[in-house]
Amino acid sequence: EFWALSGINMFLFSLYKLGIFDPDDFNLELPWGLTSTTGGLMTFFVVFYNSHCFSRYMHLYQVCRGMLGQVLEIVSNLKGRISSQCHVRRISRYLIASCFVFFFELSEAEMSEGEWKQLLKYRLLEPHEVEQLKRLHPLGVLSFHVQQWALEVSMDSLPNIEDRDDLMNALFDKVYHIRSCQHKVRDVLALPMPFQYFH
């Protein structure tokens, strides 16, 4: 709409300068007394709209940063509790891969081959894990499946986890917080700006 209105304005201005179109012939002259009111209203709505756009952006930014921060906290916590570095790396791979898959899911309805190859290139997922996710794709949200894998590996790796309800609950809370952040991002992007804000 912006470019259409700008194009019409430039077209009419060019016709006026060339002498082809004269607003006086059609009684289209706008009294200068009205421009202050319309200009004030336009300024108010532009500032109001931009303020909401920036607030929306800042909310998305903070939620995304919170999601990544939770990943770092989980990995740091588990690194001191799990002796097997192989398991720590595997959990880290799954958590980071879940964030990648989430953003891939947001951009397209179905992940492309290039996105799968990117996950393999960065060694976030193994080929057999990618194939398993491809089979699961129509059935659910892939990023959540990868988070579930991270939880399962964590439960198998932590010593005496059946006697540590506090540790288990803390781990589940942090992983579910990542999921909550992803839901917030998805919900905000799915909710358009109100029609009146930009019309």
Solvent accessible surface area in square Angstrom, and as a share of the most:
residue,aa,sasa,rsa
1,E,134,0.60
2,F,138,0.57
3,W,202,0.71
4,A,61,0.48
5,L,123,0.61
6,S,32,0.21
7,G,37,0.35
8,I,97,0.49
9,N,102,0.52
10,M,133,0.60
11,F,124,0.52
12,L,72,0.36
13,F,119,0.49
14,S,54,0.35
15,L,34,0.17
16,Y,109,0.42
17,K,134,0.57
18,L,131,0.65
19,G,66,0.63
20,I,124,0.63
21,F,40,0.17
22,D,55,0.29
23,P,34,0.21
24,D,88,0.46
25,D,107,0.56
26,F,125,0.52
27,N,141,0.72
28,L,108,0.54
29,E,116,0.52
30,L,97,0.48
31,P,81,0.51
32,W,214,0.75
33,G,62,0.59
34,L,95,0.47
35,T,44,0.26
36,S,85,0.55
37,T,85,0.49
38,T,76,0.44
39,G,29,0.28
40,G,43,0.42
41,L,98,0.49
42,M,125,0.56
43,T,77,0.45
44,F,118,0.49
45,F,110,0.46
46,V,75,0.43
47,V,93,0.54
48,F,76,0.32
49,Y,65,0.25
50,N,80,0.41
51,S,61,0.39
52,H,69,0.31
53,C,43,0.26
54,F,126,0.53
55,S,64,0.41
56,R,61,0.22
57,Y,119,0.45
58,M,64,0.28
59,H,80,0.36
60,L,30,0.15
61,Y,108,0.41
62,Q,111,0.49
63,V,15,0.09
64,C,29,0.17
65,R,140,0.51
66,G,28,0.27
67,M,0,0.00
68,L,71,0.35
69,G,26,0.25
70,Q,31,0.14
71,V,10,0.06
72,L,129,0.64
73,E,85,0.38
74,I,2,0.01
75,V,34,0.19
76,S,76,0.49
77,N,63,0.32
78,L,4,0.02
79,K,114,0.48
80,G,70,0.68
81,R,104,0.38
82,I,5,0.02
83,S,112,0.72
84,S,40,0.26
85,Q,76,0.34
86,C,82,0.49
87,H,66,0.29
88,V,9,0.05
89,R,152,0.55
90,R,96,0.35
91,I,2,0.01
92,S,19,0.12
93,R,48,0.18
94,Y,4,0.02
95,L,0,0.00
96,I,71,0.36
97,A,0,0.00
98,S,0,0.00
99,C,6,0.04
100,F,64,0.27
101,V,0,0.00
102,F,0,0.00
103,F,79,0.33
104,F,28,0.12
105,E,31,0.14
106,L,52,0.26
107,S,78,0.50
108,E,80,0.36
109,A,108,0.84
110,E,114,0.51
111,M,12,0.05
112,S,45,0.29
113,E,101,0.45
114,G,48,0.46
115,E,23,0.10
116,W,11,0.04
117,K,130,0.55
118,Q,63,0.28
119,L,0,0.00
120,L,61,0.31
121,K,152,0.64
122,Y,112,0.42
123,R,191,0.70
124,L,17,0.08
125,L,2,0.01
126,E,70,0.31
127,P,84,0.53
128,H,123,0.55
129,E,7,0.03
130,V,4,0.02
131,E,87,0.39
132,Q,70,0.31
133,L,0,0.00
134,K,63,0.27
135,R,165,0.60
136,L,39,0.19
137,H,50,0.22
138,P,110,0.69
139,L,140,0.70
140,G,35,0.34
141,V,60,0.35
142,L,1,0.00
143,S,0,0.00
144,F,77,0.32
145,H,52,0.23
146,V,0,0.00
147,Q,0,0.00
148,Q,62,0.28
149,W,33,0.12
150,A,1,0.01
151,L,3,0.01
152,E,88,0.39
153,V,14,0.08
154,S,1,0.01
155,M,49,0.22
156,D,124,0.64
157,S,20,0.13
158,L,7,0.03
159,P,85,0.53
160,N,100,0.51
161,I,18,0.09
162,E,127,0.57
163,D,110,0.57
164,R,91,0.33
165,D,83,0.43
166,D,92,0.48
167,L,17,0.09
168,M,52,0.23
169,N,82,0.42
170,A,46,0.35
171,L,10,0.05
172,F,54,0.23
173,D,94,0.49
174,K,54,0.23
175,V,2,0.01
176,Y,95,0.36
177,H,75,0.34
178,I,0,0.00
179,R,19,0.07
180,S,44,0.29
181,C,6,0.03
182,Q,0,0.00
183,H,87,0.39
184,K,94,0.40
185,V,4,0.02
186,R,72,0.26
187,D,88,0.46
188,V,28,0.16
189,L,90,0.45
190,A,79,0.61
191,L,122,0.61
192,P,97,0.61
193,M,33,0.15
194,P,64,0.40
195,F,129,0.54
196,Q,136,0.61
197,Y,60,0.23
198,F,96,0.40
199,H,112,0.50
